[in-house]
Amino acid sequence: MNPLGAAVVLVAGILLGAFVTWLLMRRPSADEPITFLDDEPAVVPEGVSGVLAVLSASAVVVGPHDEVLEATRAARSLGLARGSRVGVAQVLDLVRMVRADGQTRVQDLELLRGPGEATLYLSARVAALADGLVVVLADDLTASHRIEATRRDFVANVSHELKTPIGAISLLAEAVEDAADDPDAVRRFAGRMGIESARLADLVGQIIDLSRLQADDPLAEPQVVEIDEVLHDAVDRCRVDAEKRGVTLTLAGAHGAKVLGNLRQLGTAVGNLVENAVVYSDPGARVVVAAHTRAHAEDDDVEITVSDTGIGISPADAERIFERFYRVDYGRSRANGGTGLGLSIVKHIAASHGGRVAVWSQPGRGSTFTITVPAHLAQVRSTERVGSDETRPEEDAVPQDHAVPQEQRNSTHDRGQDQPQEVRS
C-alpha cells in the first residue's frame, strides 16, 4: 500500500473511533430518562398528574418504551419505580401485556425483598392510556396480610388451649362415673375437675379481656389515674397467693405519680406482672413494685417496675415472652393456672396508653419488668385545675396567713418520698 492509501486508512480509523466514543458517552445511565432519536418524547396527558396526586394507591405512568414518565412518592418507596425504570419485574411484565392487547389486568403480587426483610404484598391494577402509555396503580396489602396471619395464629392457639382443659374435664367425668363406688376416688377426680374448670374459666375470661382491650381506647375518654392506687390494688390482688408461697411483696419508689388513662386497664397490667413474679419465685423470695417519674421537656414519663429474685428468663425466651400463649416454663405455668396471655395483655395495655413494656432478666438472678407510660401531665394539671375551680368555693380557700411554710412542706414531702413500704403476705 502506498503512503497516501495508508494515511487515508489511518484517518478513517481515527474518525470511526471518535464516533464510537461519542456514542458511548451519549448512552444514558440507569437513573437518567431514556430518549429515542427517532421518536418524539412521550408526555403524560394533561390532568393525569392531578388525578394521581389525590389517589391513595401508589401510581406509576409508564411510556411506550417501558420508561417511567411519572411516579408518586409512595410508588418509589415501594420500589415500583427506580429512576426511569420499572423496579419490579412482575409489574413490568403486566405493563407489556396490557400495552400489547389493551386489556386491563388486576393481580396480587407477593414480593420477596432482601434477607431479613418482610415480604411485600401488593394488589396491582394495570390499564392502558393513549399513545402507548400504561398506568400502574398498586395498593399495599402488607398490613392486612399481617393482621390476617395474626388472627389465624390466634384462632389456632385458642383452639389448642381450649381443647386441653375441655378434654381433661371430659376424661375426669368418665373417671368419676367409673369410680362411683369409691368415694375417695370421686373426691379426687372432682377436685381435678374443679381445677380444670377454673383454668378454662380463666382462659375464656382473658380471651374476652383481650378482645375488649382491642376495642377500647383508654385515651379516647381518659381519666386521671393515681399510680399509687394502681400499685396497692395489684399487690392486694396477689397477697393471698404470695402468702401461700412465702413470697414477700414490697412497695417502693416515689409517690403521687399520675397519668391520664384507664384505671382498670393499668391495674390489670400491673397485677399480671406481680402475679407472674410471685408464681416464678421460690419461697423466701422478694417482689418489689415501684413507680418513678422521669421528667422530659414536653411530657413526663411514669415508669412502673416489678422486680423479683426468681428463676429468671433466658435471652432467647425474653424475646418471645410477650407473644400470645408463649410460656417460658410450660409445666410450671400450667401447674399454676397460667394461660400464656398475661404478658401479651400487658403489652397491649402499655401500647394503648402510648407507652411500652420492657424486661431485664438473667437466669438465676430474677427479672425486672418495666411499664413506661406518658403522664400527659399538662392535661392532668388542666383537669385538676378545672375540677378545683368548679368544686371549691373561693371563700373556702386557705388564707395566705395560715398557709403551711415552704420549709415544712418540703420536709414533709421528703419524708414521704421513696420510702419502701413492705407488705408482708
C-alpha positions as CSV (number, residue, x, y, z in Angstrom):
1,M,0.0,0.0,0.0
2,N,1.3,3.4,-1.0
3,P,1.8,6.1,1.7
4,L,-1.3,8.0,0.6
5,G,-3.6,5.0,1.0
6,A,-2.1,4.2,4.4
7,A,-2.8,7.8,5.5
8,V,-6.4,7.6,4.3
9,V,-7.0,4.3,6.3
10,L,-5.4,5.9,9.4
11,V,-7.6,9.0,9.3
12,A,-10.7,6.8,8.7
13,G,-9.9,4.7,11.7
14,I,-9.4,7.7,13.9
15,L,-12.7,9.2,12.8
16,L,-14.5,5.8,13.4
17,G,-13.0,5.5,16.9
18,A,-14.0,9.0,17.8
19,F,-17.6,8.4,16.6
20,V,-17.9,5.2,18.7
21,T,-16.5,7.0,21.7
22,W,-19.1,9.8,21.3
23,L,-21.9,7.2,21.1
24,L,-20.8,5.5,24.3
25,M,-20.7,8.9,26.1
26,R,-24.2,9.7,24.9
27,R,-25.7,6.5,26.3
28,P,-27.9,7.4,29.3
29,S,-27.2,6.0,32.8
30,A,-29.8,3.8,34.6
31,D,-31.2,6.8,36.5
32,E,-31.5,9.1,33.5
33,P,-34.6,9.4,31.4
34,I,-34.4,7.3,28.2
35,T,-34.6,9.3,24.9
36,F,-35.1,7.9,21.5
37,L,-33.7,9.7,18.4
38,D,-36.5,8.5,16.1
39,D,-39.4,9.2,18.4
40,E,-40.9,12.3,20.0
41,P,-40.6,12.1,23.8
42,A,-43.7,10.7,25.5
43,V,-45.8,13.1,27.5
44,V,-48.2,12.4,30.4
45,P,-51.7,13.5,29.3
46,E,-53.0,16.7,30.8
47,G,-54.9,16.1,34.0
48,V,-53.4,12.7,34.8
49,S,-50.8,14.1,37.2
50,G,-53.5,15.8,39.2
51,V,-55.6,12.6,39.5
52,L,-52.6,10.6,40.6
53,A,-51.8,13.1,43.3
54,V,-55.1,12.5,45.1
55,L,-55.1,8.7,44.9
56,S,-54.4,6.7,48.0
57,A,-52.8,4.0,45.8
58,S,-49.2,4.1,44.6
59,A,-49.2,5.2,40.9
60,V,-46.7,4.9,38.0
61,V,-47.1,6.1,34.4
62,V,-45.0,4.1,32.0
63,G,-44.1,5.3,28.5
64,P,-44.2,3.3,25.2
65,H,-40.6,2.1,25.7
66,D,-41.0,0.9,29.3
67,E,-39.7,4.2,30.7
68,V,-41.1,5.7,33.8
69,L,-42.7,9.1,33.0
70,E,-44.1,9.8,36.4
71,A,-44.3,8.1,39.8
72,T,-45.7,9.1,43.1
73,R,-43.5,9.1,46.2
74,A,-45.3,6.1,47.6
75,A,-44.6,4.1,44.4
76,R,-40.9,4.9,44.7
77,S,-40.8,4.0,48.4
78,L,-42.3,0.6,47.5
79,G,-39.7,0.1,44.7
80,L,-42.2,0.1,41.9
81,A,-40.1,2.9,40.2
82,R,-36.3,3.1,40.3
83,G,-35.1,6.1,38.4
84,S,-36.5,5.8,34.9
85,R,-37.1,2.1,35.1
86,V,-39.9,-0.1,36.4
87,G,-38.4,-1.6,39.6
88,V,-40.5,-4.8,39.8
89,A,-40.2,-7.5,37.1
90,Q,-43.7,-8.8,37.6
91,V,-45.1,-5.3,37.2
92,L,-43.1,-4.7,34.0
93,D,-44.5,-8.0,32.6
94,L,-48.0,-6.8,33.3
95,V,-47.3,-3.4,31.6
96,R,-46.1,-5.1,28.4
97,M,-49.1,-7.4,28.3
98,V,-51.5,-4.5,28.7
99,R,-49.8,-2.4,26.1
100,A,-49.9,-5.4,23.7
101,D,-53.7,-6.1,24.0
102,G,-55.1,-3.1,25.8
103,Q,-56.8,-5.3,28.4
104,T,-56.8,-4.1,32.0
105,R,-55.3,-6.5,34.4
106,V,-55.6,-6.9,38.2
107,Q,-53.1,-9.2,40.0
108,D,-52.0,-9.8,43.6
109,L,-48.2,-9.8,43.9
110,E,-46.0,-11.3,46.6
111,L,-42.6,-9.6,46.5
112,L,-39.7,-11.1,48.4
113,R,-37.3,-8.3,49.4
114,G,-33.8,-8.6,50.9
115,P,-32.9,-11.2,53.6
116,G,-34.4,-10.4,56.9
117,E,-37.0,-8.0,55.5
118,A,-40.7,-8.6,55.5
119,T,-42.5,-9.9,52.4
120,L,-44.3,-7.1,50.5
121,Y,-47.9,-7.9,49.4
122,L,-49.4,-5.7,46.6
123,S,-52.6,-5.6,44.7
124,A,-51.7,-4.1,41.2
125,R,-54.1,-2.7,38.6
126,V,-52.6,-2.0,35.2
127,A,-54.5,-0.2,32.5
128,A,-53.7,1.3,29.1
129,L,-53.8,5.0,28.3
130,A,-53.5,6.8,25.0
131,D,-50.4,6.8,22.8
132,G,-48.9,3.6,24.3
133,L,-48.9,4.8,27.9
134,V,-49.7,2.5,30.7
135,V,-50.7,3.4,34.3
136,V,-50.0,1.2,37.3
137,L,-52.0,1.5,40.5
138,A,-50.8,-0.6,43.5
139,D,-52.3,-1.0,47.0
140,D,-50.0,-2.1,49.8
141,L,-51.7,-5.1,51.5
142,T,-48.8,-6.0,53.7
143,A,-50.5,-4.7,56.9
144,S,-53.8,-6.6,56.2
145,H,-51.9,-9.8,55.5
146,R,-50.0,-9.4,58.8
147,I,-53.3,-8.9,60.7
148,E,-54.9,-11.9,59.0
149,A,-51.9,-14.1,59.8
150,T,-52.1,-12.9,63.4
151,R,-55.8,-13.7,63.5
152,R,-55.2,-17.2,62.1
153,D,-52.5,-17.9,64.7
154,F,-54.7,-16.6,67.5
155,V,-57.6,-18.8,66.5
156,A,-55.3,-21.8,66.2
157,N,-53.8,-21.1,69.6
158,V,-57.1,-20.6,71.3
159,S,-58.5,-23.8,69.8
160,H,-55.5,-25.7,71.1
161,E,-55.6,-24.1,74.6
162,L,-59.3,-24.7,74.9
163,K,-59.0,-28.4,73.9
164,T,-56.7,-29.1,76.8
165,P,-59.0,-28.3,79.8
166,I,-62.1,-29.4,77.9
167,G,-60.5,-32.8,77.2
168,A,-59.3,-33.1,80.8
169,I,-62.8,-32.4,82.1
170,S,-64.3,-35.0,79.8
171,L,-61.9,-37.7,80.9
172,L,-62.3,-36.8,84.6
173,A,-66.1,-37.0,84.2
174,E,-65.7,-40.6,82.8
175,A,-63.4,-41.4,85.6
176,V,-65.9,-40.2,88.2
177,E,-68.6,-42.3,86.6
178,D,-66.4,-45.4,86.7
179,A,-65.5,-44.8,90.3
180,A,-69.0,-44.2,91.6
181,D,-68.5,-46.9,94.3
182,D,-65.2,-45.3,95.5
183,P,-65.8,-42.1,97.4
184,D,-62.2,-41.2,97.8
185,A,-61.6,-41.5,94.0
186,V,-64.7,-39.5,93.3
187,R,-63.5,-36.7,95.6
188,R,-60.1,-36.8,94.0
189,F,-61.4,-36.6,90.4
190,A,-63.9,-34.0,91.4
191,G,-61.1,-31.8,92.7
192,R,-59.2,-32.1,89.5
193,M,-62.4,-31.2,87.6
194,G,-62.6,-28.1,89.7
195,I,-59.1,-27.1,88.8
196,E,-59.5,-27.7,85.1
197,S,-62.8,-25.8,85.2
198,A,-61.2,-22.9,86.9
199,R,-58.4,-22.9,84.3
200,L,-60.9,-23.0,81.5
201,A,-62.9,-20.1,83.0
202,D,-59.7,-18.1,83.4
203,L,-58.6,-18.7,79.8
204,V,-62.0,-17.6,78.5
205,G,-62.0,-14.6,80.7
206,Q,-58.6,-13.5,79.5
207,I,-59.6,-14.0,75.9
208,I,-62.6,-11.8,76.5
209,D,-60.4,-9.2,78.2
210,L,-58.0,-9.2,75.3
211,S,-60.9,-8.7,72.8
212,R,-62.3,-5.9,74.9
213,L,-58.9,-4.2,75.2
214,Q,-58.5,-4.2,71.4
215,A,-61.9,-2.4,71.0
216,D,-61.4,0.0,73.9
217,D,-59.2,3.1,73.5
218,P,-58.1,4.3,77.0
219,L,-57.1,7.7,75.7
220,A,-60.5,8.4,74.0
221,E,-62.1,9.3,77.3
222,P,-59.1,9.3,79.7
223,Q,-59.3,9.7,83.5
224,V,-56.7,10.9,86.0
225,V,-55.2,7.7,87.4
226,E,-53.4,7.6,90.7
227,I,-50.5,5.3,90.2
228,D,-50.3,4.6,94.0
229,E,-53.8,3.2,93.8
230,V,-52.8,1.0,90.9
231,L,-49.8,-0.4,92.8
232,H,-51.7,-1.0,96.0
233,D,-54.5,-2.8,94.2
234,A,-52.1,-5.0,92.3
235,V,-50.3,-6.0,95.5
236,D,-53.6,-6.7,97.3
237,R,-54.8,-8.9,94.4
238,C,-51.7,-11.2,94.8
239,R,-51.4,-11.0,98.6
240,V,-53.0,-14.4,99.4
241,D,-51.1,-16.3,96.7
242,A,-47.8,-14.7,97.8
243,E,-48.5,-15.7,101.4
244,K,-49.0,-19.3,100.4
245,R,-45.7,-19.3,98.6
246,G,-43.8,-17.5,101.2
247,V,-43.0,-14.5,98.9
248,T,-42.6,-11.0,100.4
249,L,-44.3,-8.2,98.5
250,T,-42.8,-4.7,98.8
251,L,-44.0,-1.3,97.6
252,A,-41.2,1.3,96.9
253,G,-40.4,4.3,94.7
254,A,-41.9,7.7,94.5
255,H,-45.4,8.6,95.5
256,G,-48.0,10.8,93.9
257,A,-47.5,9.9,90.2
258,K,-50.4,10.4,87.9
259,V,-51.2,9.7,84.3
260,L,-54.2,10.1,82.0
261,G,-55.6,6.7,81.1
262,N,-57.8,3.9,82.3
263,L,-57.5,2.8,85.9
264,R,-58.9,-0.7,85.3
265,Q,-56.6,-1.4,82.4
266,L,-53.4,-0.2,84.2
267,G,-54.4,-2.2,87.3
268,T,-54.8,-5.3,85.1
269,A,-51.3,-4.8,83.6
270,V,-49.5,-4.3,86.8
271,G,-51.5,-7.1,88.5
272,N,-50.5,-9.5,85.8
273,L,-46.8,-8.6,86.3
274,V,-47.0,-9.0,90.1
275,E,-48.8,-12.3,89.7
276,N,-46.2,-13.7,87.3
277,A,-43.4,-12.5,89.7
278,V,-45.0,-14.4,92.5
279,V,-45.6,-17.6,90.5
280,Y,-42.0,-17.7,89.2
281,S,-40.4,-17.0,92.6
282,D,-39.3,-19.6,95.1
283,P,-40.2,-19.5,98.8
284,G,-38.4,-16.7,100.7
285,A,-38.1,-14.5,97.5
286,R,-39.0,-10.9,97.4
287,V,-41.0,-9.0,94.8
288,V,-40.7,-5.2,94.7
289,V,-43.3,-3.0,93.0
290,A,-42.3,0.7,92.4
291,A,-43.1,3.8,90.4
292,H,-40.8,6.6,89.3
293,T,-41.4,9.8,87.2
294,R,-38.9,10.7,84.5
295,A,-39.0,14.4,83.5
296,H,-38.9,15.3,79.8
297,A,-39.2,18.6,78.0
298,E,-42.7,18.1,76.6
299,D,-44.2,15.4,78.9
300,D,-43.1,13.3,81.8
301,D,-43.0,9.5,81.7
302,V,-44.1,7.3,84.6
303,E,-42.1,4.0,85.0
304,I,-43.7,1.2,86.9
305,T,-41.3,-1.6,87.7
306,V,-42.0,-5.1,89.1
307,S,-38.8,-6.8,90.2
308,D,-38.3,-10.3,91.5
309,T,-35.5,-12.6,92.7
310,G,-36.9,-15.6,91.0
311,I,-35.7,-18.1,88.4
312,G,-35.1,-15.5,85.6
313,I,-35.6,-15.8,81.9
314,S,-33.1,-16.8,79.2
315,P,-32.3,-14.2,76.4
316,A,-34.0,-16.5,73.8
317,D,-37.2,-16.6,75.9
318,A,-37.1,-12.9,76.7
319,E,-37.5,-12.1,73.0
320,R,-40.8,-14.0,72.9
321,I,-42.5,-13.7,76.3
322,F,-44.9,-11.0,75.1
323,E,-46.3,-13.3,72.4
324,R,-49.7,-14.7,72.9
325,F,-49.8,-18.1,74.6
326,Y,-46.0,-18.3,74.8
327,R,-44.8,-19.8,78.1
328,V,-41.2,-20.0,79.4
329,D,-41.9,-23.0,81.6
330,Y,-45.0,-24.7,80.3
331,G,-45.2,-27.2,83.1
332,R,-44.9,-24.6,85.9
333,S,-47.3,-22.3,84.1
334,R,-50.0,-25.0,83.8
335,A,-49.5,-26.1,87.4
336,N,-50.3,-22.5,88.5
337,G,-53.2,-22.0,86.1
338,G,-51.3,-19.8,83.6
339,T,-52.8,-19.2,80.2
340,G,-49.9,-17.6,78.3
341,L,-52.0,-14.4,77.7
342,G,-51.0,-12.3,80.7
343,L,-47.9,-10.6,79.3
344,S,-49.5,-10.0,75.9
345,I,-52.3,-8.2,77.7
346,V,-49.6,-6.1,79.5
347,K,-48.0,-5.2,76.2
348,H,-51.3,-4.2,74.6
349,I,-52.3,-2.0,77.6
350,A,-49.0,-0.2,77.6
351,A,-49.2,0.4,73.9
352,S,-52.8,1.6,74.0
353,H,-51.6,4.2,76.6
354,G,-48.9,5.4,74.3
355,G,-46.2,3.5,76.2
356,R,-44.2,0.3,76.1
357,V,-43.1,-2.6,78.3
358,A,-39.6,-4.0,78.6
359,V,-37.9,-6.7,80.5
360,W,-34.4,-7.2,82.0
361,S,-33.6,-10.7,83.2
362,Q,-30.9,-13.2,83.9
363,P,-31.4,-16.9,84.7
364,G,-31.0,-17.5,88.4
365,R,-30.9,-13.7,89.3
366,G,-34.5,-12.7,88.7
367,S,-36.3,-10.3,86.4
368,T,-37.5,-6.7,86.2
369,F,-40.4,-5.7,84.0
370,T,-40.9,-2.0,83.3
371,I,-44.0,-0.4,82.0
372,T,-43.4,3.2,80.7
373,V,-46.4,5.4,80.1
374,P,-46.5,9.1,79.1
375,A,-48.0,11.0,82.0
376,H,-49.7,13.7,79.9
377,L,-49.1,16.0,82.9
378,A,-50.2,19.2,81.1
379,Q,-53.7,17.6,80.6
380,V,-53.7,16.3,84.2
381,R,-53.0,19.7,85.7
382,S,-55.6,21.3,83.4
383,T,-58.2,18.7,84.5
384,E,-57.3,19.2,88.2
385,R,-57.4,23.0,87.9
386,V,-60.8,22.9,86.2
387,G,-62.2,20.5,88.9
388,S,-60.8,22.6,91.7
389,D,-62.4,25.8,90.3
390,E,-65.7,24.1,90.0
391,T,-65.9,22.3,93.3
392,R,-64.0,24.5,95.7
393,P,-65.7,27.8,96.6
394,E,-63.4,30.8,96.7
395,E,-64.3,31.5,100.3
396,D,-63.1,28.0,101.4
397,A,-59.6,28.7,100.2
398,V,-56.9,28.7,102.9
399,P,-55.9,32.3,103.8
400,Q,-52.4,33.2,102.9
401,D,-51.6,33.9,106.6
402,H,-52.4,30.3,107.5
403,A,-50.5,28.6,104.6
404,V,-48.0,25.9,105.5
405,P,-44.5,27.3,105.3
406,Q,-42.4,26.2,102.3
407,E,-39.7,24.6,104.5
408,Q,-42.3,22.5,106.4
409,R,-44.0,21.4,103.1
410,N,-40.6,20.3,101.7
411,S,-39.6,18.4,104.8
412,T,-43.0,16.6,104.8
413,H,-42.7,15.8,101.2
414,D,-39.1,14.5,101.6
415,R,-40.1,12.1,104.4
416,G,-42.8,10.6,102.3
417,Q,-40.7,10.2,99.1
418,D,-39.0,7.0,98.1
419,Q,-39.7,5.2,101.4
420,P,-40.2,1.4,100.7
421,Q,-43.5,0.1,102.1
422,E,-43.2,-3.6,102.9
423,V,-46.4,-5.6,102.5
424,R,-45.9,-9.0,104.1
425,S,-48.2,-11.6,102.8
